[in-house]
Amino acid sequence: MISPKKVIIEMQLVVAIMIADLVISQVSTTVSEAVLLNKPAILVNFENLAGAETYVDHAICLYARDREEPRSTIEKAFEPSVRATMGSAPAKFVYDCFCKTDGSCSASRQTAGSENELLT
């Protein structure tokens, strides 16, 4: 068994996400980073922690609530229809969760015409 104190990846998190086929994370900004890098993600929330709602509501990742779900959720993450759904949701997520908070994307959105054009 791997000790929780052992470093598994000795690189920057963003590099690890970039080379990953799938990102699995607990409630953290890692899911947001995966979405921004166009990577499919699974959010595991075994402890029912607050904060998962935004990710789930925006359908940007799959969600596993108990320890029996991850295996089937991983398999599901590679289904083309599921990947297509996750791939179409990031623009609205970025607009709703990031642009509204920094105050500068409103002008960009008016210029671009829609949140879908923000990421292109």
C-alpha positions, -999 to +999 in steps of 0.1 A: +000+000+000+012+035-009+018+057+021-003+089+020+029+108+026+046+094-005+048+117-035+034+098-064+039+125-091+069+147-090+058+174-114+035+204-115-002+194-113-010+211-145+016+190-163+001+158-148-034+168-159-022+176-194-007+141-199-036+123-182-064+105-201-088+110-172-086+131-140-101+117-108-103+141-079-120+148-046-138+182-042-110+206-053-101+230-080-083+201-098-116+194-115-118+230-127-082+227-140-090+195-158-120+211-175-100+242-185-075+218-201-103+199-218-098+166-199-126+144-188-129+143-150-145+122-122-153+139-089-153+114-061-171+126-029-172+096-005-175+120+025-205+140+011-185+172+013-201+205+002-188+220-030-196+193-056-229+208-066-215+234-091-195+207-109-224+183-111-250+210-120-229+221-149-223+184-161-186+190-165-176+158-148-189+124-137-197+120-100-191+091-077-206+092-042-195+058-028-166+035-029-184+010-052-190+036-080-155+046-093-148+015-114-180+017-134-177+055-135-142+052-150-156+029-177-184+053-184-160+082-188-146+067-219-180+062-236-182+086-267-216+100-257-205+108-222-173+124-234-193+145-258-216+157-230-187+166-208-169+183-237-198+206-245-203+219-210-171+238-201-179+271-218-210+277-196-191+265-165-162+289-172-186+318-178-207+311-147-179+302-123-150+323-134-161+352-156-187+365-132-162+366-103-133+384-120-155+412-134-136+414-167-153+388-188-186+406-190-171+429-216-156+399-234-189+382-235-207+412-250-180+414-276-180+376-283-217+373-283-220+342-261-202+322-235-194+295-261-172+319-280-151+327-249-131+295-252-124+297-289 
